[in-house]
């Protein structure tokens, strides 16, 4: 078999090759961080079923899985007063995209039910027209849409951003009516997986508690005089205890000042405080009233935006000694949004055993989402600086070497020790492969001629440093920018 002549192999158009490397790097970074990172992060989360009793005399029974979200607070035109409209629009696009991608990733866990712990919309309480509110609400529905073929029970409790809290000139008198017509009742009792979910209107409870305290009435008397209020709703729960209650409230329960929140907390702790339109925690008396009448196995709250675990103690209504006799863990769920002051937003996984048992009948665990700000600052920004330096350096090198290697690149001397030859047969043809690849230099009439200003030589016109750099930036950036815009369009 005759051997063909050894072929001289080389890398053609090396400066264009650098552009392609930069472009491929950005395509990979954007594709992973704008889509893959969400699925990758959520894939590490698992429903906390291991500690539950799932077997009975009738056989193995499947637990009920509940996805708990807090404070998505989709932005509106009033979210950042004073910010330029274009910057506000860009912020809204990025935040909506983050929420949508996080939601799609969370749906891969296939929950049986979803509960939102309030503050669904950042400006739901404001004085908007019916058309503005409807458009705002439909944006929320588009972000958190579900498969039409699969009915997913979803429940909501109001937050102070949804219905307001206290008196404010910016709040609408119709905020509560709009909330109930779009999201459902303010207070609810839901039976699920052998457990009773108690969903409480915390902002309404705070306002009603102020009125009760001013009137001097006890809880029993106030509930009789205001049977449709939140206090009456909670008061009536004492007569229908099931022993397996789960309490959901937007505003966290009271706790000692500076109480620790556990290892998943990013910074600080939950502190008592209040102001126009907000209150950080319920009062100690209101918290005891809630716990005594619901006696939950678990309490879950939102509003704070960061994660917190705290064990509360409380007495029973028929205990007149005043000493706490029971305890319950409260989990404050992280905000689902990337702009609520936490680097890693998240949500909560709640598993319910269908079997009444002396063992644990429920378990919960947090699931963290990607740090989008960290992606921008720790990945995209360094990659951008590296890309600029590489493209600028390649153009400086091209001009300083008089465009000598525009068509072919030589192999460095340090690679000569790796040289080897091998013969391979492809479809009956014998080819001799030599490594490292041989390079060929284009003959030139005069290698000393310069092309810094784009002079014509050898039939070619080469740009200078800046024009070449800008051209390389455009060539390398168009595809990543298009992909990023495509992901943003899809997510919105």
LUMTOR-590284 format. One record per residue (C-alpha): x, y, z. Coordinates in steps of 0.25 Angstrom, whole numbers, padded with zeros to 4 digits, always signed. Each point is the difference from the previous one (the first is absolute). Layout:
<pamars>
XYZ/...
</pamars>
This chain:
<pamars>
+0000+0000+0000/+0006+0013-0004/+0001+0011+0010/-0004+0014-0003/+0009+0011+0001/+0001+0006+0015/-0010+0011+0001/+0004+0013+0006/-0011+0003+0010/-0001+0014+0007/-0011+0009+0006/-0005+0009-0010/-0004+0014+0003/+0005+0000+0015/-0006+0013+0004/-0014-0004-0005/+0002-0013+0008/+0002+0009+0012/-0013+0007-0003/-0007-0014-0001/+0006-0004+0013/-0005+0012+0007/-0014-0002-0006/-0001-0014+0004/+0004+0003+0014/-0011+0010+0001/-0010-0009-0006/+0003-0010+0010/+0000+0009+0012/-0013+0006-0004/-0007-0013-0003/+0004-0006+0013/-0002+0012+0009/-0013+0005-0006/-0007-0014-0001/+0009-0012+0005/+0004+0006+0013/-0015+0001+0004/-0002-0015-0003/+0013-0004+0006/-0002+0007+0013/-0015-0005+0002/+0005-0014-0004/+0008-0001+0013/-0013+0003+0008/-0008-0012+0004/-0014-0002+0007/+0003-0003+0015/-0007-0013+0000/+0010-0008+0007/-0004+0003+0014/-0015-0003-0002/-0007-0013+0002/-0006-0004-0013/-0004-0014+0002/-0013-0005+0006/-0007-0014+0001/-0006+0004-0014/+0014+0002-0006/+0009+0011-0004/-0007+0013-0001/+0005+0012-0008/+0003+0013+0008/-0006+0014-0004/+0010+0010-0005/-0003+0015+0002/+0009+0011-0007/+0000+0012+0009/+0004+0013-0006/+0001+0014+0007/+0002+0014-0005/+0001+0000-0015/-0004+0014-0001/+0000+0002-0015/+0004+0015-0003/-0008+0011-0005/+0002+0014-0005/+0000+0005+0015/+0010-0010+0006/+0012+0009-0002/-0004+0014+0001/+0010+0009-0007/+0006-0010-0008/+0001+0003-0015/-0011-0007-0008/+0009-0008-0009/+0008-0005+0012/-0013-0004+0007/-0005-0007-0012/+0013-0008-0001/+0000-0003+0015/-0014-0005-0002/+0003-0009-0012/+0012-0006+0007/-0008-0003+0013/-0012-0005-0007/+0009-0009-0008/+0007-0005+0013/-0014-0003+0006/-0005-0008-0012/+0013-0008-0001/+0000-0003+0015/-0015-0004-0001/+0003-0009-0012/+0011-0007+0007/-0009-0002+0013/-0011-0006-0008/+0010-0011-0004/-0002-0005+0014/-0014-0003-0003/-0007+0006+0013/-0015-0004+0003/-0003+0013+0005/+0006+0015+0001/-0002+0010+0010/+0004+0015-0001/+0003+0006+0013/-0004+0014-0004/+0006+0012-0007/-0002-0005-0014/+0000+0014-0006/+0009+0011+0004/-0011+0011-0002/-0013-0008+0001/-0004+0009+0011/+0002+0013-0008/-0011+0009-0006/-0001-0006-0014/-0011+0000-0010/-0007-0013-0003/+0007-0002-0013/+0014+0003+0006/-0003-0010+0011/-0005-0011-0009/+0012+0002-0009/+0009-0001+0012/-0007-0013+0005/+0001-0006-0014/+0015+0002+0000/+0000-0008+0013/-0008-0011-0006/+0009-0001-0012/+0013-0001+0009/-0006-0011+0009/-0008-0007-0011/-0002-0015+0001/-0003-0011-0010/-0015+0001-0004/-0001-0015-0001/+0004-0002+0015/-0008+0007+0010/+0009+0005+0011/-0008+0005+0013/+0006+0014+0004/-0003+0008+0012/+0003+0014+0004/+0001+0008+0013/+0000+0015-0001/+0013+0008+0003/+0001+0015+0004/+0004+0003-0015/-0012-0007-0005/-0011+0007+0009/+0008+0010+0008/+0002+0002+0015/-0005+0012+0008/-0003+0014-0006/+0007+0005-0013/-0003+0010-0010/+0006-0009-0011/-0009-0012+0004/-0013-0003-0007/-0013-0002+0007/-0003-0011-0010/+0013-0008+0003/-0007-0010+0009/-0012-0002-0010/+0010-0001-0012/+0008-0010+0008/-0012-0009+0003/-0005+0000-0014/+0013-0004-0006/+0007-0009+0011/-0011-0005+0008/-0005+0001+0015/+0009+0008+0010/-0001-0012+0010/-0002-0014-0004/+0000-0014+0006/+0005-0011-0009/+0000-0015+0002/+0012-0007-0007/+0007-0013+0003/-0006-0003+0014/+0004+0014+0004/-0007+0013+0002/+0006+0012-0007/-0004+0013+0007/+0003+0013-0009/-0001+0013+0008/-0002+0014-0004/+0012+0006+0008/-0002+0014-0005/-0014+0000+0004/+0003-0006+0013/+0010+0011+0003/-0010+0011-0003/-0012-0007+0008/+0009-0003+0012/+0003+0015+0001/-0015+0003+0000/-0003-0011+0010/+0011+0005+0009/-0006+0015-0001/-0014-0005+0003/+0004-0008+0013/-0007-0013-0005/+0006-0014+0003/+0001-0009-0012/-0013-0007+0003/-0008+0013+0001/+0007+0006-0013/-0003-0013-0008/-0015+0000+0004/-0001+0015-0005/+0008-0002-0013/-0003-0014-0004/+0005+0002-0014/+0014+0005+0004/+0013-0008+0001/+0000+0000+0015/-0014-0007+0000/+0006-0010-0011/+0012-0004+0009/-0009+0000+0013/-0009-0010-0007/+0011-0009-0003/+0001-0004+0014/-0012-0008-0001/+0004-0008-0012/+0014-0005+0003/+0005-0012-0007/+0013-0002+0006/+0008+0001-0013/-0001+0015-0003/+0010+0008-0009/-0001+0015+0002/+0003+0010-0011/+0002+0015+0002/+0007+0011-0008/+0005+0007+0012/+0010-0008+0009/-0004-0003+0015/+0006+0008+0011/+0014-0005+0006/+0010+0006+0009/+0009+0011-0005/+0012-0006-0007/-0005-0014+0000/+0009-0009-0010/-0006-0005-0013/+0008-0012-0003/+0011-0003-0011/-0008+0003-0012/-0001+0015+0004/+0008+0009-0009/+0002+0012+0010/-0006+0006+0013/-0013-0005+0006/-0015+0004+0001/-0002+0012+0009/-0012+0006+0005/-0004+0013-0008/-0011+0007-0007/-0002+0012-0009/-0009+0005-0011/-0006-0012-0007/+0008-0011+0007/+0002-0007+0013/+0012-0010+0002/-0007-0009+0010/-0013-0002+0006/-0001+0004+0015/+0003-0010+0011/-0015+0000+0004/-0005-0002-0014/+0010-0011-0002/-0004-0007+0012/-0015+0001-0004/+0003-0006-0013/+0008-0012+0005/-0009-0003+0011/-0012-0001-0009/+0006-0007-0011/+0011-0009+0007/+0007-0003-0012/+0011-0010-0003/+0007+0010-0009/-0001+0015-0003/+0005+0006-0013/+0001+0015-0003/+0006+0010-0010/+0002+0015+0000/+0014+0000+0005/+0006-0005-0013/+0011-0008+0007/+0000-0014+0006/-0003-0002+0014/-0003-0012+0010/-0005+0003+0014/-0007-0008+0010/-0011+0007+0007/-0006-0005+0014/-0015+0003+0004/-0011-0004+0009/-0013-0006-0003/-0013+0008+0002/-0005-0008+0012/+0014+0002+0007/-0002+0011+0010/+0014-0001+0006/+0006+0008-0012/+0012-0009-0001/+0003-0005-0014/-0003-0015-0002/+0002-0002-0015/+0010+0003-0011/+0000+0002-0015/+0010+0003-0010/-0003+0012-0009/+0007+0000-0014/+0001+0014-0006/+0002-0003-0015/+0010+0007-0009/-0005+0010-0011/-0002-0006-0014/+0005+0013-0006/+0015+0004-0003/-0002+0014+0004/-0005-0001+0014/+0013+0001+0008/+0005-0015-0001/+0011-0005-0009/-0007-0014+0000/-0015+0001-0001/-0008-0013+0002/-0012-0008+0004/-0005-0010+0009/-0003-0015-0002/-0010-0006+0010/-0004-0015+0000/-0012-0005+0007/-0002-0015+0004/-0014-0005-0003/+0001-0009+0013/-0004+0005+0014/+0011-0004+0008/+0008+0002+0013/+0012+0003-0009/+0002+0013-0008/-0011+0002-0010/+0007+0011-0007/+0014+0005-0004/+0005+0012-0007/+0013+0005-0006/+0004+0012-0008/+0005+0000-0015/+0009+0012-0004/+0000+0006-0014/+0012+0006-0007/+0007+0013+0004/-0003+0008-0012/+0007+0012+0005/+0012-0009+0002/-0001-0005-0014/+0001+0014-0005/+0011+0005+0009/+0008-0013+0001/-0002-0007-0013/-0005+0010-0011/+0009+0012+0004/+0013-0008+0001/-0003-0007-0013/-0003+0014-0006/+0013+0006+0004/+0008-0013-0004/-0007+0001-0014/+0003+0014-0002/+0015-0002+0004/+0001-0012-0009/-0006+0007-0012/+0008+0012+0002/+0013-0008+0002/-0002-0008-0013/-0002+0013-0008/+0012+0007+0007/+0008-0013-0004/-0005+0000-0014/+0004+0014-0003/+0013-0001+0007/+0004-0012-0008/-0004+0007-0013/-0012-0010-0002/+0011-0011-0002/-0009-0011+0006/-0014+0005-0005/-0002-0013-0009/+0009-0010+0008/+0006-0002+0013/+0013-0006+0004/+0001-0011+0010/+0009+0004+0012/+0013-0006+0002/-0003-0005+0014/-0010-0010-0007/+0010-0006-0009/+0004-0011+0010/-0015-0005-0001/+0003-0004-0015/-0005-0013-0005/-0005-0006-0013/-0011-0011-0002/-0006-0006-0012/-0015-0002-0001/-0009-0006-0010/-0013+0007-0004/-0008-0007-0011/+0012-0007-0006/+0009+0012+0000/+0012+0000+0009/+0002+0014+0006/+0013+0004+0008/-0004+0009+0012/+0012+0008+0005/-0002+0007+0014/+0003+0012+0003/-0007+0005-0012/+0009+0007-0010/-0001+0014-0003/+0002+0008-0013/+0004+0014-0001/-0007+0008-0011/+0011+0005-0009/+0001+0016+0000/+0007+0009-0009/+0005+0008+0012/-0002-0004+0014/+0004+0013+0005/-0012+0008-0005/-0010+0004+0010/-0015+0000+0000/-0003+0007+0013/-0009+0010-0008/-0006-0010-0009/+0010+0001-0012/-0002-0009-0012/+0010-0011-0001/+0000-0014-0007/-0014+0003-0005/-0005+0001+0014/-0005+0012+0009/+0002-0002+0015/-0007+0009+0010/+0008+0007+0012/-0001-0003+0014/-0013+0007+0004/-0008-0003-0012/+0004-0015+0000/-0003+0000+0015/-0014+0005-0002/-0003-0009-0012/+0005-0012+0009/-0010+0004+0011/-0011+0001-0010/+0003-0014-0006/+0002-0006+0014/-0012+0006+0007/-0012-0001-0010/-0003-0014+0003/+0001+0000+0015/-0008+0013+0000/-0011-0006-0009/+0000-0013+0009/-0001+0009+0013/-0012+0008-0006/-0007-0013-0005/+0001-0005+0014/-0006+0013+0006/-0011+0000-0011/-0004-0014+0004/+0000+0002+0014/-0008+0013-0001/
</pamars>
